[in-house]
Amino acid sequence: MAFKMAASIAFKAGIPDASPVLLEPICSLSAYIPDSNTGDIIGELNKRRGRVLGMNPTNDGLQEIVADVPQSEMSDFATAMRSISQGRGYFTMEFARYEQVPSHLEAKIVEEAAKLNNED
């Protein structure tokens, strides 16, 4: 029992001193869209906290937009892409790395987790 108590006290004292951060998965996105829809897709990516890294023309008349976006913001991107490009665009996405969650979102996530813990 003494070891359990010591571990609990050490954990409670050590975590605040360690300055923990909340991380989120970041994905690399390659979106292929017609030239006329480039601005709309870039605006959509910016709205989703994405960082546009560049644009490249492709051989089939489309533009490739390369961006890094948080995975949590991409759940309904396929629908938005289809709507904006009228079904002519497509994208690929793959995991790239983890980054720290912005502080204003971190507070919301911590609050929601605390509420879920209190309900149990």
C-alpha distances in whole Angstrom, upper triangle without the diagonal:
4,5,5,6,9,10,11,12,14,15,17,18,20,21,24,25,26,28,28,31,32,34,36,38,42,45,48,51,55,57,60,63,66,67,68,65,63,63,61,58,58,57,55,53,53,52,49,48,49,51,54,55,58,61,63,66,66,69,69,70,66,64,61,58,55,52,48,47,43,42,41,45,47,46,49,51,53,55,56,57,59,60,61,63,65,63,64,61,58,55,53,49,46,43,43,40,38,38,37,37,40,38,40,38,35,35,36,33,30,32,32,29,27,30,29,25,26,28,25
4,5,5,6,9,10,11,12,14,15,16,18,20,22,23,24,27,27,30,31,34,36,39,42,45,48,51,55,57,61,63,67,68,69,65,63,63,61,59,58,57,55,53,53,52,49,47,49,50,54,54,58,61,63,66,66,69,69,70,66,64,61,58,55,52,48,47,43,43,42,45,47,47,50,52,54,56,56,58,60,61,62,64,65,64,65,62,59,56,53,50,47,43,43,40,37,38,36,37,39,37,39,38,35,34,36,34,31,32,33,30,28,31,30,26,27,30,27
4,5,5,6,8,10,10,12,14,15,16,18,21,21,21,25,24,27,29,31,34,36,39,42,45,48,52,54,58,60,64,65,66,62,60,60,59,56,55,55,53,50,50,49,46,45,46,48,51,51,55,58,60,63,63,66,66,67,63,61,58,55,52,49,45,44,41,40,39,43,45,44,48,49,51,53,54,55,58,59,60,61,63,61,62,59,56,53,50,46,44,40,40,37,34,35,33,34,37,35,38,36,33,33,34,32,29,31,32,28,27,30,29,25,27,29,27
4,5,5,6,9,10,11,12,14,15,16,19,20,21,23,23,26,26,29,31,34,37,40,43,46,50,52,55,58,61,63,63,60,58,58,56,54,53,52,50,48,48,47,44,43,44,46,49,49,53,56,58,61,61,64,64,65,61,59,56,53,50,47,43,42,38,38,36,40,42,41,45,47,49,50,51,53,55,56,57,58,60,59,60,57,54,51,48,44,42,38,38,35,33,33,32,32,35,33,35,34,30,30,32,29,26,28,28,25,24,26,25,22,23,25,23
4,5,5,6,9,10,11,12,14,16,18,19,20,23,22,26,27,29,32,35,38,41,44,47,51,53,57,59,62,63,64,60,59,58,57,54,53,53,51,48,48,47,44,43,45,46,50,50,54,57,59,62,62,66,66,66,62,60,57,54,51,48,44,42,39,39,37,41,43,42,46,48,50,51,52,54,56,57,58,59,61,60,61,58,55,52,49,46,43,40,40,36,34,34,32,32,34,32,34,33,30,29,31,29,26,27,28,25,23,26,25,22,23,25,23
4,5,5,6,8,10,11,12,14,16,17,18,21,21,24,26,28,32,34,37,40,44,47,50,53,56,58,62,63,64,60,58,58,56,54,53,52,50,48,47,47,44,42,44,45,49,49,53,56,58,61,62,65,65,65,62,59,56,53,50,47,43,42,38,38,37,41,43,43,46,48,50,52,52,54,56,57,58,59,61,60,61,58,55,52,49,45,43,39,39,35,32,33,31,32,34,32,34,33,30,29,31,29,26,28,29,26,24,28,27,23,25,28,26
4,6,5,6,9,10,10,12,15,15,16,19,18,22,23,25,28,30,34,37,40,43,47,49,53,55,59,60,60,57,55,55,53,51,49,49,47,45,44,44,41,39,41,42,45,46,49,52,54,58,58,61,61,62,58,56,52,50,47,44,40,38,35,35,34,37,39,39,43,44,47,48,49,50,53,54,54,56,58,56,58,54,51,48,45,42,39,35,35,32,29,29,28,29,31,29,32,31,27,27,29,27,24,26,27,23,22,25,25,21,23,26,24
4,5,5,6,9,10,11,13,15,15,18,17,20,22,24,27,30,33,36,40,42,46,48,52,54,58,58,59,56,54,53,52,49,48,48,46,43,43,42,39,38,40,41,45,45,49,52,54,57,58,61,61,61,58,55,52,49,46,43,39,37,34,34,32,36,38,38,41,43,45,47,47,49,51,52,53,55,56,55,56,53,50,47,45,41,39,35,35,32,29,29,27,27,29,27,29,28,25,25,26,24,21,23,24,20,19,22,22,18,20,22,21
4,5,5,6,8,10,12,13,14,17,17,21,22,25,28,31,34,38,41,44,48,50,53,55,59,60,60,57,55,54,53,50,49,48,47,44,44,43,40,38,40,42,45,46,49,53,55,58,59,62,63,63,59,56,53,50,47,44,40,39,35,35,34,37,40,40,43,45,47,49,49,50,53,54,54,56,58,57,58,55,52,49,47,43,40,37,37,33,30,30,27,28,29,27,29,29,25,25,27,25,22,23,25,22,20,24,24,20,21,24,23
4,6,5,6,8,11,11,12,15,15,19,21,23,27,29,32,36,39,42,46,48,52,54,57,58,59,55,53,53,52,49,48,47,46,43,42,42,39,37,39,40,43,44,47,50,53,56,57,60,61,61,57,55,51,48,45,42,38,37,34,34,33,36,39,39,42,44,46,48,48,49,52,53,53,55,57,56,57,53,51,47,45,41,38,35,34,31,28,27,25,26,28,26,29,28,25,25,27,25,22,24,26,23,21,25,25,22,23,26,25
4,5,5,6,9,10,10,13,12,16,18,20,23,26,29,32,36,39,42,45,48,50,54,55,55,52,50,49,48,46,44,44,42,40,39,38,36,34,36,37,40,41,44,47,50,53,54,57,57,57,54,51,48,45,42,39,35,34,30,30,29,33,35,35,39,40,42,44,44,46,48,49,50,51,53,52,53,50,47,44,41,38,35,32,31,28,24,24,22,23,25,23,26,25,21,22,24,22,18,21,22,19,18,22,21,18,20,23,22
4,6,6,7,9,11,12,12,16,17,21,24,27,30,33,37,39,43,45,49,51,54,55,55,52,50,49,48,45,44,43,42,39,39,38,35,33,35,37,40,41,45,48,50,54,55,58,58,58,54,52,49,45,43,39,35,34,30,31,29,32,35,35,39,40,43,44,44,46,48,49,49,51,53,53,54,50,48,44,42,39,36,33,32,29,25,25,22,23,24,22,24,24,20,20,22,20,17,19,21,18,16,20,20,17,18,22,21
4,6,6,7,9,11,13,16,19,22,25,28,31,34,38,40,44,46,50,52,55,56,56,53,51,50,49,47,45,44,43,40,39,39,36,34,36,37,41,41,45,48,51,54,55,59,59,59,55,53,49,46,43,40,36,35,32,32,31,34,37,37,41,42,45,46,46,47,50,51,51,53,55,54,55,52,49,46,44,40,38,34,33,30,26,25,23,24,25,23,25,25,21,21,24,22,19,21,23,21,19,23,23,20,22,25,24
4,6,5,6,9,10,14,16,19,23,26,28,32,35,38,41,44,47,50,53,53,54,51,49,48,47,45,43,43,41,38,38,37,35,32,34,35,38,39,42,46,48,52,53,56,56,56,53,50,47,44,41,37,34,32,29,30,29,32,35,36,39,40,43,45,44,45,48,49,49,51,53,52,53,50,47,44,41,37,35,31,30,26,23,23,20,22,23,21,24,24,20,21,23,22,19,21,23,20,20,24,24,21,23,26,25
4,5,5,7,7,11,13,16,19,22,25,29,32,35,38,40,44,46,50,50,51,47,45,44,43,41,39,39,37,35,34,34,31,29,31,32,35,36,39,43,45,49,49,53,53,53,50,47,44,41,37,34,30,29,26,27,26,29,31,32,35,36,39,41,41,42,45,46,45,47,50,49,50,46,44,40,38,34,32,28,27,24,20,20,17,18,20,18,21,20,17,17,20,18,15,18,20,17,17,20,21,18,20,24,23
4,5,6,7,10,13,16,20,23,26,29,32,35,39,41,45,46,50,50,50,47,45,44,43,41,39,38,37,35,33,33,31,28,30,31,35,36,39,43,45,49,50,53,54,54,50,47,44,41,38,34,31,29,26,27,26,29,32,33,36,37,40,41,41,42,45,46,45,47,50,49,50,47,44,41,39,35,33,30,29,25,21,20,17,18,19,16,19,19,16,16,19,18,14,17,20,17,17,20,21,19,21,24,24
4,6,8,12,15,18,22,25,27,30,33,36,40,42,46,48,51,51,52,49,46,45,44,42,40,40,39,36,35,35,33,30,32,32,36,36,40,43,46,49,51,54,55,54,51,48,45,41,38,35,31,31,28,29,28,31,34,35,38,39,42,44,43,44,47,48,47,49,52,51,52,48,46,42,40,36,34,31,29,25,22,21,18,19,20,18,21,22,18,19,22,21,18,21,23,21,20,24,25,23,25,28,28
4,6,9,13,15,19,21,24,27,30,33,37,39,43,45,48,48,49,46,44,43,42,40,38,38,37,34,33,33,30,28,29,29,33,33,37,40,43,46,47,51,52,51,48,45,42,39,35,32,28,28,25,26,26,29,31,32,36,36,39,41,40,41,44,45,45,47,49,48,49,45,43,39,37,33,31,27,26,22,19,18,15,17,18,17,20,20,17,18,21,19,17,20,22,20,20,24,24,22,25,28,27
4,7,10,13,17,20,22,25,28,31,34,37,40,42,45,45,46,43,41,40,39,37,35,34,33,31,29,29,27,24,26,27,30,30,34,38,40,44,45,49,49,49,45,42,39,36,33,30,26,25,22,24,24,26,29,30,33,33,37,38,38,39,42,43,42,44,46,46,46,43,40,37,35,31,29,26,24,20,17,15,12,14,15,13,17,17,14,15,18,17,15,18,20,18,19,22,23,22,24,27,27
4,7,10,13,16,19,22,25,28,32,34,38,40,43,43,44,41,39,38,37,35,33,32,31,28,27,27,25,22,24,25,28,29,33,36,38,42,43,46,47,47,43,40,37,34,31,27,24,23,20,21,20,23,26,27,30,31,33,35,35,36,39,40,39,41,44,43,43,40,38,34,32,28,26,23,21,18,14,13,10,12,13,12,16,15,12,13,16,14,12,16,18,16,16,20,20,19,22,24,24
4,6,10,13,15,19,22,25,28,30,34,36,39,40,40,37,35,34,33,31,29,29,27,25,24,24,21,19,20,21,25,25,29,32,35,38,40,43,43,43,39,37,33,30,27,24,20,19,16,18,17,19,22,24,27,27,30,32,31,32,35,36,36,37,40,39,40,36,34,31,29,25,23,20,19,15,11,10,7,8,10,10,13,12,9,11,14,12,11,15,16,15,16,19,20,19,22,24,24
4,7,10,13,17,20,22,26,28,32,33,37,37,38,35,33,32,31,28,27,26,25,22,22,21,18,16,18,20,23,24,28,31,33,37,37,41,41,41,37,34,31,28,25,22,18,16,13,14,13,16,19,20,23,24,27,28,28,29,32,33,33,35,37,36,37,33,31,28,26,22,21,17,17,13,10,8,6,6,9,9,12,10,7,10,12,9,9,13,14,12,14,17,17,17,20,22,22
4,7,9,13,16,19,23,25,28,30,34,35,35,32,30,29,29,26,24,25,23,20,20,20,17,15,16,17,20,21,25,28,30,33,34,37,38,38,34,31,28,25,22,19,15,13,10,11,11,14,16,18,21,21,24,26,26,26,30,31,30,32,34,33,34,30,28,25,23,19,17,14,13,10,6,5,4,5,9,11,13,11,9,13,14,11,12,16,16,15,17,20,19,20,23,24,24
4,6,10,13,16,19,21,25,27,31,31,32,29,27,27,25,23,21,22,20,17,17,17,14,12,13,15,18,19,22,25,27,30,31,34,34,34,31,28,25,22,19,16,12,10,7,8,8,11,13,14,18,18,20,23,22,23,26,27,27,28,31,30,30,27,24,21,19,15,14,11,11,9,5,6,6,6,10,12,14,11,10,14,14,11,13,17,16,15,18,20,19,21,24,25,25
4,7,10,13,16,19,22,25,28,29,30,27,25,25,24,21,20,21,19,16,17,17,14,13,12,14,17,17,20,23,25,28,28,31,31,32,28,26,22,20,17,14,10,9,6,6,8,10,11,13,16,16,18,21,21,21,24,26,25,26,29,27,28,24,21,18,16,12,10,7,8,6,5,7,9,9,13,16,17,14,14,18,17,15,17,20,19,18,22,23,22,23,27,27,27
4,7,10,13,16,19,22,25,26,27,24,22,22,21,18,17,18,16,13,14,15,12,10,9,10,13,13,17,19,21,24,25,28,28,28,25,22,19,16,13,10,6,6,4,6,9,10,10,13,16,15,17,20,19,19,22,24,23,24,27,25,25,22,19,16,14,10,9,6,6,5,6,7,10,10,13,16,18,15,15,19,19,17,20,22,21,21,25,26,25,27,30,30,30
4,6,10,12,16,19,22,23,25,22,20,21,20,16,16,18,15,12,14,16,12,12,9,11,12,12,15,17,19,21,22,25,25,25,22,19,16,14,11,8,6,5,6,6,10,10,9,12,15,13,15,18,17,16,19,22,21,21,24,22,22,19,16,12,10,6,5,4,5,7,9,10,13,14,16,20,21,18,19,22,22,20,23,25,24,24,27,29,27,29,32,33,33
4,7,10,13,16,20,21,23,20,18,19,19,15,14,17,15,12,14,16,13,13,10,10,10,10,12,13,15,18,18,21,22,22,19,16,13,10,7,6,5,7,9,9,13,13,11,14,16,14,15,18,18,16,19,21,20,20,23,21,21,17,14,10,8,6,5,6,6,9,11,13,16,17,18,22,23,21,22,26,25,23,26,29,28,28,31,32,31,33,36,36,36
4,6,10,13,16,17,19,16,14,16,16,12,12,14,13,10,13,15,12,13,9,10,9,10,11,12,13,15,16,19,19,19,15,13,10,8,6,5,6,7,10,10,13,12,10,13,14,11,12,15,14,12,15,18,17,16,19,18,17,13,11,7,6,4,7,9,9,12,15,16,19,19,20,24,24,22,23,27,26,25,28,30,28,29,32,33,32,34,37,37,38
4,7,10,13,15,17,15,13,15,15,11,12,15,14,11,14,17,15,15,12,12,10,10,10,9,10,12,12,15,15,15,12,10,6,6,5,7,9,10,14,14,17,15,13,16,16,12,12,16,15,12,15,17,16,15,18,16,15,11,9,5,5,6,9,12,12,16,18,19,22,22,24,27,28,25,27,30,29,28,31,34,32,33,36,37,36,38,41,41,41
4,6,10,12,14,11,10,12,12,9,10,13,12,10,14,15,14,16,12,13,11,12,11,9,10,11,11,14,14,13,10,8,5,5,7,8,11,12,15,15,17,15,13,15,14,11,10,13,12,9,11,14,12,11,14,13,11,7,6,4,6,8,12,15,16,19,21,21,24,24,25,28,28,26,28,31,30,29,32,34,32,33,37,37,36,39,41,41,42
4,7,9,12,10,9,13,13,10,12,15,14,13,16,18,18,19,16,16,13,14,12,10,9,9,8,11,10,10,6,5,5,6,9,12,15,16,19,18,21,19,16,18,17,13,12,15,13,10,11,14,12,10,13,11,9,5,5,6,9,12,15,18,19,22,24,25,28,28,28,32,32,30,32,35,33,33,36,38,36,37,40,41,40,42,45,44,45
4,6,8,7,7,10,10,8,11,13,13,13,16,18,18,20,17,17,14,16,14,11,11,10,10,12,10,9,5,5,7,8,11,13,17,17,20,20,22,20,17,19,17,13,12,14,12,9,10,12,9,7,10,9,7,4,7,8,12,15,18,21,22,25,27,27,30,29,29,33,32,30,33,36,34,33,37,38,37,38,42,41,41,43,46,45,46
4,5,6,7,10,11,10,12,15,15,16,18,20,20,22,20,20,17,18,15,12,12,10,10,12,10,7,5,6,9,11,14,17,20,21,24,24,26,23,20,22,20,17,16,16,15,11,12,13,10,7,10,10,7,7,10,12,16,18,22,25,26,29,31,31,33,32,32,36,35,33,36,39,37,37,40,41,40,41,45,45,44,47,49,48,49
4,5,5,8,10,10,12,14,15,16,18,20,21,22,20,19,16,17,14,11,11,9,11,13,11,8,6,6,9,11,14,17,20,21,25,25,27,24,22,24,22,19,18,19,17,14,15,15,12,10,13,14,11,10,13,15,18,20,24,26,26,29,31,31,33,32,32,35,35,33,36,39,37,37,41,42,41,42,46,46,45,48,50,50,51
4,6,8,9,10,12,13,14,16,18,19,20,22,20,20,17,19,17,14,14,13,14,16,14,11,9,9,13,13,17,18,22,22,25,26,27,24,22,24,22,18,18,18,15,13,14,13,10,9,11,13,11,11,14,16,20,22,26,28,29,31,33,32,34,33,32,36,34,33,36,39,37,37,41,42,40,42,45,45,45,48,50,49,51
4,6,5,6,9,10,11,13,14,16,17,19,17,18,15,17,15,13,14,13,15,17,15,12,10,9,11,11,15,16,19,19,22,22,24,20,18,20,18,15,15,15,12,10,11,10,7,6,9,11,10,9,12,14,17,19,23,25,26,28,29,29,31,29,29,32,31,30,33,35,33,33,37,38,37,38,42,41,41,44,46,45,47
4,6,5,6,9,10,11,12,14,16,17,15,14,12,14,12,9,11,11,13,16,15,12,9,7,9,8,12,13,16,17,20,21,22,19,18,20,18,15,15,16,13,11,13,13,10,9,13,14,12,10,12,13,16,18,21,23,23,26,27,26,28,27,27,30,29,28,31,34,32,32,36,37,36,38,41,41,40,43,45,45,46
4,6,5,6,9,10,11,12,14,16,14,14,11,14,13,11,14,14,17,20,19,16,13,11,12,10,13,14,17,17,20,21,22,19,18,21,19,15,17,17,13,12,15,14,10,11,14,16,15,13,15,16,18,19,23,24,24,26,27,26,28,26,25,28,27,26,30,32,30,31,35,35,34,37,39,39,40,42,44,44,46
4,5,5,6,9,10,11,13,15,13,14,13,16,15,14,16,17,18,21,20,17,14,13,13,12,14,14,17,16,19,20,20,17,16,18,15,13,14,14,10,9,12,11,7,9,12,14,14,12,14,15,18,19,22,24,24,26,27,26,27,25,25,28,26,25,28,30,29,29,33,33,32,34,37,37,37,40,42,41,43
4,5,5,6,9,10,11,13,11,12,10,13,13,12,14,15,16,20,18,16,13,11,11,9,11,11,13,13,16,16,18,14,13,15,13,10,11,12,9,7,10,10,7,8,12,13,12,10,11,11,14,15,18,20,21,23,24,23,25,23,23,26,25,23,26,29,27,27,31,32,31,32,36,35,35,38,40,40,41
4,5,5,6,9,10,11,9,9,7,11,10,10,13,15,17,20,20,18,14,11,11,8,10,9,12,12,15,16,18,14,14,17,15,12,14,15,12,11,14,14,11,12,16,17,16,13,14,13,15,15,18,20,20,21,22,21,23,21,21,24,23,22,25,27,26,27,30,31,30,32,35,35,35,38,40,40,41
4,5,5,6,9,10,9,11,10,13,14,14,17,18,21,24,23,21,17,15,15,12,13,12,14,13,15,17,17,14,14,17,15,12,15,15,11,11,15,14,11,13,16,18,18,15,16,16,18,18,21,22,22,23,23,22,23,21,20,23,21,20,24,26,24,25,29,29,29,31,33,33,34,37,38,38,40
4,5,5,6,9,9,11,11,14,15,15,18,19,21,24,23,21,18,15,15,12,13,12,13,11,13,14,14,11,10,13,11,9,11,12,8,9,12,11,9,12,15,16,16,14,14,13,16,15,18,19,20,21,22,21,22,20,19,22,20,19,22,24,23,23,27,27,26,28,31,31,31,34,36,36,37
4,5,5,7,5,7,8,11,12,13,16,18,20,23,23,21,17,15,13,10,10,8,9,7,10,12,13,9,9,12,12,9,12,13,10,10,14,14,12,14,17,17,17,14,14,12,14,13,15,16,16,18,18,17,19,17,17,20,19,18,20,23,22,22,25,26,25,27,30,30,30,33,35,35,36
4,5,5,5,7,8,11,13,14,18,20,22,26,25,24,20,17,16,12,12,10,10,9,11,14,14,11,12,15,15,12,15,16,13,14,17,17,15,17,20,21,21,18,18,16,17,16,18,18,18,19,19,17,18,16,15,18,17,16,19,21,20,21,24,25,25,27,30,30,30,33,35,35,37
4,6,7,10,11,15,17,18,21,23,25,28,28,26,22,20,19,15,15,13,13,10,11,13,13,9,11,13,13,11,15,15,12,13,17,16,14,17,20,21,21,19,19,17,19,17,19,20,20,20,20,18,18,16,15,17,16,14,18,20,18,19,23,23,22,25,27,27,28,31,32,32,34
4,5,9,11,14,17,18,21,23,25,28,27,26,22,20,18,15,14,11,10,7,8,10,9,6,7,10,11,9,13,14,11,13,16,16,15,17,20,20,21,18,17,15,16,14,16,16,17,17,16,15,16,13,13,16,15,13,16,18,17,17,20,21,20,22,25,25,25,28,30,30,32
4,7,10,13,16,18,21,24,25,29,29,27,24,21,19,15,14,10,9,6,7,10,10,8,10,13,14,12,16,17,15,16,19,20,18,20,23,23,24,20,20,17,17,15,16,16,15,15,14,12,13,11,10,13,13,11,14,17,16,16,19,21,21,22,25,26,26,28,30,31,32
4,6,9,12,14,17,20,22,25,25,24,20,17,15,11,10,7,6,4,7,10,11,9,10,13,14,12,15,17,14,14,18,19,17,18,22,22,21,18,17,14,15,13,14,14,13,14,14,12,14,13,13,16,16,15,17,20,19,19,22,24,23,25,28,29,29,31,33,34,35
4,6,9,12,15,19,21,24,25,23,20,17,14,10,9,5,5,6,9,13,14,12,13,17,18,15,18,20,17,17,20,21,19,20,23,23,23,19,18,15,16,14,15,15,13,14,14,13,15,14,14,18,18,17,19,22,22,22,25,27,26,28,30,32,32,34,36,37,38
4,6,8,12,15,17,21,21,20,17,13,11,7,6,4,7,9,12,15,17,15,14,18,18,15,17,20,17,15,19,20,17,18,22,22,20,17,16,14,14,14,15,16,14,16,17,16,18,18,18,21,22,21,23,26,26,25,28,30,30,31,34,35,35,37,39,40,41
4,7,10,14,16,20,21,20,17,13,11,8,5,5,7,10,14,16,19,17,17,21,21,18,20,22,20,18,22,23,20,20,24,24,22,18,18,15,15,14,15,16,14,15,17,16,19,19,20,23,24,23,25,28,28,28,30,33,32,33,36,37,37,39,42,42,43
4,7,10,13,17,18,17,14,10,8,6,5,7,10,13,17,19,22,20,19,22,22,19,20,23,20,18,21,22,19,19,23,22,20,17,17,15,15,15,17,18,16,18,21,20,23,23,23,27,27,26,28,31,31,31,34,36,35,36,39,40,40,42,45,45,46
4,7,10,13,15,13,10,7,5,5,6,9,13,15,19,20,23,21,19,23,22,18,19,22,19,16,19,21,18,16,20,20,17,14,15,13,15,16,18,20,18,21,23,23,26,26,26,30,30,29,31,34,33,33,36,38,37,38,42,42,42,44,47,47,48
4,6,10,12,11,9,6,5,7,8,12,15,18,22,23,26,24,22,25,24,20,21,23,21,18,20,22,19,17,21,20,17,14,15,14,15,16,18,21,20,23,25,26,28,29,29,33,33,32,34,37,37,36,39,41,40,41,44,45,45,47,50,50,50
4,7,9,7,6,5,6,9,11,15,18,21,24,25,28,26,24,26,25,22,21,23,21,18,20,21,19,16,19,19,15,14,14,14,16,18,21,23,23,26,29,29,32,32,32,36,36,35,37,40,39,39,42,44,43,44,47,48,47,49,52,52,53
4,6,6,5,6,7,10,12,16,19,22,25,25,28,26,24,26,25,22,21,23,22,18,19,21,19,16,19,18,14,13,13,13,15,18,20,23,23,26,29,30,33,33,34,38,38,36,38,42,41,40,43,45,43,44,48,48,47,50,52,52,53
4,6,7,9,10,14,16,20,23,25,29,29,32,30,27,29,28,24,23,25,24,20,21,23,21,18,20,19,15,14,15,16,17,20,23,26,26,30,33,34,37,37,38,41,42,40,42,45,44,43,46,48,47,47,51,52,50,53,56,55,56
4,6,9,11,14,17,20,23,25,28,28,31,29,26,27,26,23,21,23,22,18,18,20,19,15,17,15,12,12,13,15,17,20,23,26,27,30,33,34,37,37,38,42,41,39,42,45,43,42,46,48,46,47,50,50,49,52,55,54,54
4,7,10,13,16,19,23,24,28,28,30,28,25,27,26,22,21,22,21,17,17,19,17,14,16,15,11,11,13,15,18,21,24,27,27,31,33,34,37,36,37,40,40,38,41,44,42,42,45,47,45,46,50,50,49,52,54,54,54
4,7,10,13,16,19,21,24,24,27,24,22,24,22,18,17,19,18,14,15,16,14,11,14,13,9,8,10,12,14,17,20,24,24,27,30,30,33,33,33,37,36,35,37,40,39,38,42,43,41,43,46,46,45,48,51,50,51
4,6,10,13,16,18,22,22,25,22,20,22,21,17,17,19,17,14,15,17,14,12,15,15,12,9,11,11,14,16,19,22,22,25,27,27,30,30,30,34,33,32,34,37,36,36,39,41,39,41,44,44,44,46,49,48,49
4,6,10,13,15,19,19,22,20,18,20,20,16,16,18,17,13,15,17,15,13,16,16,13,10,10,9,11,13,15,18,18,21,24,24,27,27,28,31,31,30,32,35,34,33,36,38,37,38,41,42,41,43,46,46,47
4,6,10,12,16,17,19,17,15,18,18,14,15,17,15,12,15,17,14,13,17,16,14,11,11,9,11,12,14,16,16,19,21,21,24,24,24,28,28,26,28,31,31,30,33,35,34,35,38,39,38,41,43,43,44
4,7,10,14,15,18,16,15,18,18,15,16,19,17,14,17,19,17,16,20,19,17,14,12,10,10,10,12,14,13,15,18,18,21,21,22,26,26,25,26,30,29,28,31,33,32,33,36,37,37,39,42,42,42
4,6,10,12,15,13,12,16,16,13,15,18,16,14,18,19,17,17,21,20,19,15,14,11,11,10,11,12,11,13,15,15,17,17,18,22,22,21,23,26,25,24,28,30,29,30,33,34,33,35,38,38,39
4,7,9,12,11,11,15,16,13,16,19,17,16,19,21,20,20,23,22,22,18,16,13,12,9,10,10,8,10,11,11,14,14,15,19,20,18,19,23,22,21,24,27,26,26,30,31,30,32,35,35,36
4,6,9,7,8,11,13,11,14,16,15,14,18,19,18,19,22,21,21,18,16,13,12,9,10,10,10,10,11,10,13,12,13,17,17,15,17,20,19,18,21,24,23,23,27,28,27,29,32,32,33
4,5,6,7,10,13,12,15,17,16,16,20,21,20,22,24,23,24,20,18,15,14,11,11,9,10,10,9,9,10,9,11,15,15,12,14,17,16,15,18,20,19,19,23,24,23,25,28,28,29
4,5,5,8,11,10,13,15,15,16,18,20,20,21,23,22,23,20,17,14,13,9,9,8,10,10,10,11,13,12,14,17,17,14,15,19,17,15,18,20,19,19,23,23,22,24,27,27,28
4,6,7,10,11,13,15,15,16,19,20,20,22,24,23,24,21,19,16,16,13,13,12,14,13,12,12,13,11,13,16,15,12,13,16,14,12,16,17,15,16,20,20,19,21,24,24,25
4,6,8,8,11,13,12,13,16,17,17,19,21,21,22,19,17,15,15,12,14,13,15,15,14,14,15,12,13,16,15,12,14,17,15,14,18,19,17,19,22,22,22,24,27,26,27
4,6,5,8,10,10,11,13,15,15,17,19,18,19,16,14,11,12,10,12,12,14,15,15,16,17,15,17,20,19,16,18,21,19,17,21,22,20,21,25,25,24,27,29,29,29
4,6,8,9,10,12,13,15,16,18,19,18,19,17,15,13,13,12,13,14,17,18,17,18,19,17,19,22,20,17,19,21,19,17,21,22,19,20,24,24,22,25,28,27,27
4,6,6,7,9,10,11,13,15,15,15,17,15,13,13,14,13,16,17,19,21,21,21,22,20,21,24,22,19,22,24,21,20,24,24,22,23,27,26,25,28,30,29,30
4,5,5,6,8,10,10,12,14,13,14,12,10,9,11,11,14,16,18,19,20,20,22,20,21,24,23,20,22,25,22,22,25,26,24,25,29,28,27,31,33,32,33
4,5,5,6,9,10,11,12,10,12,10,8,8,10,11,14,17,19,21,22,23,25,23,24,27,26,23,26,28,26,25,28,29,27,28,32,31,30,33,35,34,35
4,5,5,6,9,10,10,9,12,11,11,11,14,15,18,20,23,25,25,26,27,25,26,28,27,24,27,29,26,25,29,30,27,29,32,31,30,33,35,34,35
4,5,5,6,8,10,10,12,10,11,11,14,15,18,20,22,24,25,25,26,24,24,27,25,23,26,28,25,25,29,29,27,29,32,31,31,34,36,35,36
4,5,5,6,8,8,9,7,7,8,12,13,17,19,21,23,24,25,27,25,25,28,27,25,28,30,28,27,31,32,30,31,35,34,33,36,39,37,39
4,6,5,5,5,7,7,8,10,13,15,19,22,24,26,28,28,30,28,29,32,30,28,31,33,30,30,34,34,32,33,37,36,35,38,40,39,40
4,6,5,7,9,9,11,13,17,18,22,24,26,29,29,29,31,29,29,32,30,28,31,33,30,30,34,34,32,34,37,36,35,38,40,39,40
4,6,8,9,9,11,13,16,18,22,24,26,28,29,28,30,28,28,31,29,27,30,32,30,30,34,34,32,35,38,37,36,40,42,40,42
4,5,5,6,9,11,15,17,21,24,26,28,30,30,32,30,30,33,32,30,33,35,33,33,37,37,35,37,40,40,39,42,44,43,44
4,6,8,11,14,17,20,24,27,28,31,32,33,34,33,33,36,34,32,35,37,35,35,38,39,36,38,42,41,40,43,45,44,45
4,6,8,11,15,18,21,24,27,29,31,32,34,32,33,36,35,32,35,37,35,34,38,39,36,38,41,40,39,42,45,43,44
4,7,11,14,17,21,24,26,29,31,32,34,33,33,37,36,33,36,39,36,36,40,40,38,40,43,43,42,45,47,46,47
4,7,11,14,17,21,22,25,27,28,30,29,30,34,33,30,33,36,34,33,37,38,36,37,40,40,39,42,44,43,44
4,7,10,14,17,19,22,24,26,28,27,29,32,31,29,31,34,32,31,35,36,34,35,38,38,37,40,42,41,42
4,7,10,14,15,19,21,22,25,24,26,29,29,26,28,31,30,28,32,34,32,32,36,36,35,37,40,39,40
4,7,11,13,16,18,20,23,23,25,29,29,26,27,31,29,28,31,33,31,31,35,35,34,36,39,38,39
4,7,9,12,15,17,20,20,22,25,26,23,24,28,26,24,27,30,28,28,32,32,31,33,36,36,36
4,6,10,12,15,18,19,21,25,26,23,23,27,26,24,27,29,27,27,31,32,30,32,35,35,35
4,6,9,12,15,16,19,22,23,21,21,24,24,21,24,27,25,24,28,29,28,29,33,33,32
4,7,10,14,15,18,21,23,21,21,24,24,22,24,27,26,26,29,31,29,31,34,35,34
4,7,10,13,15,19,21,19,18,22,22,20,22,25,24,23,26,29,27,28,32,32,32
4,7,9,12,15,18,15,14,18,19,16,18,21,21,20,23,25,24,25,28,29,29
4,6,9,12,15,13,12,16,17,15,17,20,20,19,22,25,24,25,28,29,30
4,6,9,12,10,9,13,14,13,14,17,18,17,20,22,22,23,26,27,28
4,6,8,7,6,10,11,10,11,14,15,15,17,19,20,21,23,25,26
4,6,6,6,9,10,11,12,15,16,16,18,20,21,22,24,26,27
4,5,5,6,9,10,11,12,14,15,17,19,20,21,23,25,26
4,6,6,7,9,11,11,13,15,16,17,19,21,22,24,26
4,5,5,6,9,10,11,12,14,16,17,19,20,22,23
4,5,5,6,9,10,11,12,14,15,17,18,20,22
4,6,5,6,9,10,11,12,14,15,17,19,20
4,5,5,6,9,10,11,12,14,15,17,19
4,5,5,6,9,10,11,12,14,16,17
4,6,5,6,9,10,11,12,14,16
4,5,5,6,9,10,11,13,15
4,5,5,6,9,10,11,13
4,5,5,6,9,10,11
4,5,5,6,9,10
4,5,5,6,9
4,5,5,7
4,5,5
4,5
4
